[in-house]
């Protein structure tokens, strides 16, 4: 028989030998403040908590835990039970909402889906960069938060924290987050993008390129390098103006030695379009010599250890710079150097752009037919200037 609960009764309820026992509340003699299904649960460990049993509109039975004394007094729990029952009468399911919240995706879940479904479609460098941002910054700081709970303030705080050590990287992390949250809207995880509107740090574009003397010193360092493969990668970067990822991921089937062109597939280019460029004489000579030494059936020009192709020259590059006495130089500056040689030779942007892959996206076939003397002469000019470099490093 239901018992009208009092604070004394709640504290004196017997502890069951196992499991739990619920004592339901009963109306007082005057009626009024009573909610069907409200009671107190006592477990075998002696823990007490106020609960509400109810049935949803679909007939499903639910049990909602309101709270435990002394944090919750009996009267406060009665009042909360009445509020919950009113919501149930309107068709809500309070416990269902709790379950949904527990099962709601976290930022870590969003990261995993992002890396599985979206990232594989991007270039290798994009995949590497975004995966690094996720591993080093996003998951450690926001991973445990529910996607729907992340606020603008959370994202802004992360941006400020990264800015203290790496202002440019902070911008890149926010760009990655913004893309992830844009996808979370499409995937019905939340309705807005909390990374939108974050004020980015000011960035200054680097204009570093090597002078003639620096190129000569670098060439000398390459000829004496222990890492011959890295040295040849640097040489091809200088001779083509290509991006590091394009050179290190280059496959033999991309080169046509008869016509002297390199066809970079859309999957490897930043413009997401096939990029076909002419190769200078020195570049063709370097590739021809590397081809002679390549293993039979080799797929990549620069095969890797533990991976299909070489993925970085992070260890070798500082050694090259030290030997050549280069300061504040990055591998990407070799691309700037290539462009600066073209510009100093009087070549126009319509010529330099296509060689660097900054042209409008067009098919490889159409682009191949557009080669004319200016493009060929331009890349040969770079080759001629760099031809005086010491003999290339043999592979090893």
N, C-alpha and C positions, 0 to 999 in steps of 0.2 A: 504494500500500500504506500503511495507517495507520501513523503514527509515534508512538512513545511520547514525548509532549512533555516537554521540560525547559525551565527558564527560559532557558537558552542558545539552544535551538532556537527558542523563541518570539521572542526578540529578533533572531535571525539570519535569520528567514524572508524570502525574496526578495519584493520589491514588484512586483506585476503591472503590466504596461504600461497596462492599463485595467481598469475594473470592480473586482472583488475576488476573492480566492482563499481557500478554507477548507482548513485542514490539521486533520484529525481525530485525536483522541487514540487510542491503542491500549493494550490491557492490558499491564501489566508482566509479567515472566516468572512472578511468583508469583500473578498474578491479583489479585483484590481490587478496589482503588479505581479502577474504570473504569466509565464511563457511556457507553453507545452514543449517538452524536450529539453528544458534547461535542468542541469544537475551538476553534481560534483563526482569526479572519478578518483578512486583511490587505487594505487597499484600495490603490488606485493612488496615493493621497496619503500612504501609509505608515502610516496609522492601524491599530492593532491592537486587537482586542476579542475576549473569550471569548464563545462562543455555545453554544446547545444546540438541535439539531434534534430534533423529536419529531413524533409523529402522534397526533392526538386520537382519542377513542373513535369518532368519526364518520368517521375516516379522513382528516381534513384535516391537511396538513403545515404545521407552524409552525416559526419560527426565533425563539428568545428570546435577546436580547442581555443577557448577564450583567454585563459591565463591562469596562473597559480597564485594562491595566497602566500605571503601577505601582500605581494605586489598588487593583487586584485582583492578588494573587499567583496563580500557577498552582494551587497547592494549595487556596487559598480558592475559586477558581473551580470546581475539580473538586468540592469539597464542596457548593457551591451547586448545581451541575448535578445532583448526586445527589439533593438535596432536591427540586429541580424535577421530576425524573423520577419520584420517588415520588408527587408530587402528580398527575402525569399518569396514573400507573398506577391512581390512585384515581378517575379520571374528570374531574379538573380540567383547565382549559385556561389556564395562566398568561399566555400571550400574548393570549388572548382577553380576559382580565380587564384587561390593559393597554389594549387597544383600546377596551374598554367605558369605561374611566376617561377616556380621551382624548375620547371622544364624549359623555360624560355632560354633561347640561345645566348651564350656569353660572347664577349669579344673574341675570346680564344676560339670558340666554335666558328665565328665569322671568319677569322684568320684562316682556319683550316679549310673551310669551304672555298675561300678566295684563292688559296694556294692550289687547291685541287681542281677547281673549275675555270677560273679566269686566268691565272698566271701562266699555265702551260702554253697559252696561245701567244705569249709575248716573246720578245727576243731574249737570248740567254742572259745578256747583261741586265735587262729589266727584271728578269726572274731572280738573278743573284742579288740585285739591289733591294728589291721588295722583300725577299726572304730574309735578308739581313736586318732590315728595318723591323720586320715582324718579330724576329728572334731576339734582337738586342734591345728594342725600345717599346714596341706596342704591346706584346704579350706580358712582359714583366710589369708594366705600369697599368694597363687597362684590361688585361686578359680575363680577370675574374668578374668584372662588371658585366651585367646583363646588357645586351646591345641596346635595348629600349631605354636603359637607365643612363647611358652615357650623355653627359651634358656638354655644352659649349665650353663651360669652365674647366671640365676635365681635360678636354683636348687642348685648350689654351695653356693649362698648367704643364702639360707634357711638352708643348712647344717651348715654353719658357725654360724648362729644365734642360732640354737638349741644347737650346741656344747658348747656355753658359759654356758649353764645351765645343759645340760645332754648329754655328749659325746656319750654314748652308744645309747641313744634314737635317737640321730641325725643319727646314722648309720641305725637304724631300719626304720626311716622315709624315708630315701633315698632308702632303699631296697623296701619299699612299693611303692614309686614313680616309681622306675625302673620297677617293675612289671606292674604297671598301664600304663606306657608309652609303654611297650612292647605290651600290649593288644591294646593300641590305634593304633599301627601300623596294627595289625590284623583287627581292626575295621575301618581302612581307615581314621583315623583322622589326621595322620601325617606319615612321611616316616622314621623318625629316633627316637632314644631314648636319650633325653637330660640328663637323669640321669645316663647314662652309663659313666664310667670313673671317677666319683667323688671319690677323695681320701678319704677313710674312716678313722675315728679315731682309734688309736690303742686300742685294748681291751685286758684286762688281765682276763683270766678265773678265777673265784672264786674257791677256794679250801677249803671253810669253811665247817667243819663238827663238830658235837658235841662230846665232850669228855664224858667218862663215868660219871663223876661228873655232867656235864651239863645235860645229859640225865636224871639223877636222880632228879635234881632240876626241870627240865621241867615236869617230871612225877608228882612230888608233886604239881606243879602249876596247872596241868591239873585236878588233883583230887579235887582241891578246886575252879575250874573255875565256873563262873556264866553261861557262854555260854557252856552248856554241849554238844551241837551238834558240835560246833567248836572243843571242846576238843577231842571228839571221832574221828573227821576228822584227827586231828594231830596224834592220836594214830595209826590210820590205815595207815597214811603216813609213820610213823616210822616202822610199822610192815611189810610193803609191798615194800617200796622204789618206790611207784608209783608217778606219777606226780599229782599235786594238782587237775587239771581239771579232771583227770581220777577218782580220789577218790570222789570228790564232785558230779560228774555226773554219778557215778556208779548206775546201776539198779539191782534190786534183781535177775532178770533173767540171769544176767551175772555170778552168783555164783552157783557152783555145790557143795553143802555141802557133798554129798556122796563121791565124788572123791577128794574133797578138792582143787578145782582149780577155778581160776578167768579168764574168757574169756573177754578180752577187745576188742570190735568191732573196725574194721579198722577206722571207722569214728571218733573215739575218740583218736587214737594213733598218735604219731608224725611220725611213720614209715609208716602210711597209710596201715597197714596190721593187721589182727587179731593177738592179742597177748595173749597167754594162759600161765599162770604161776601158780605154786603150792602155796598154802597158808599154812603158819605155823600153828601149833596148837593154839597159842595165837590169831592169826588173825582170825582163824575160830571161836574161842570162842567168840571174840568180836562181830563178825558178827552175830553169832547165838543169842546172847543176844539182839542185836539191832533188829533182826528179830522178836523176841518175843514181843517187844514193838511197832513194826511198825503197823500203821493203816491197817485195812483189805483192801486188794487190792492195797496197796501202790506200786508205780512203782519204786521210787528212794529210795536209802538207806538214803540219807540226803535230804529230801524234803525242798523246799525253801518257802519263803514268798513273794508272788508276782511273783514267777518264779517256773517252775517245780521242780528244785533242787537248792541247795545252790550253789552260784556262787563265793563266796569269804569269806575269814576270815580276811579281812583287819583290822577290828576293834578289833577282838579278839586276833590276833597274837601279837601285841605290848603289850597287857596286859599280855599274857603268858610270853613273854620275860622279862618284867619288874619283874614279880613275881619270875621268875626263875633266874634272874640276868644274862640274856644272852645278849651279845652285838654283833652288826653287824651280826645278824642271820636272815635268811629268811625261809619261809616254804620250799622252794626248797632245802635248805641245809639239810633237813631231808632225802632227796633222796641221797645226798652225804654221809650222816651219815650211811645209810643202806649199801651203797657200801663199805664204809671204814671198817665197821664191817666184811663184807665178806672178804675183802682183808686181814685184820689183822688176820683172821682165816685161812689164807693160801689158799683161793679159787682163782682159775685162772680166767682170763678174759673170756674164753669160757663158764664158769659157771656164772660169774657175768653179762656178756652181755645179755644173754637170760632173766635173772630175771628182768633186767632193761628195757627190750624192745629194746635192741641194736642189736638184731639178724637179720639175713637176712629175708626178707619177705617170709613166707611160709604159707600154709593153716593151719587153726586151727586144722583140723583132723590130719594132718601129724605131727604137733607140739605136739599135745596131746600124740601121741604114742612115742615121743622122750624123754619123762620124764624118768629119771633114778635116781638112788640113789644120785649122786652128787648134782643135782639141789634140790632134796627134802631135803637132809641133809643140804645143804647150807642155805636155807631159814629157816629151823628148828633151825640152829645155831643162826640166828638173833632173832628168836622168843624166844629161850632159854635165850639169854642175856637180852632181853627186858621183859621177863616174870616176873622179879622181880619188875617191875613198880607197883605203887599202883593200887588198883582196879580201873577199868575204871569209867569214869563219866557216870552217868545215864542220859538218854536223857531228854530234857526239853526245 
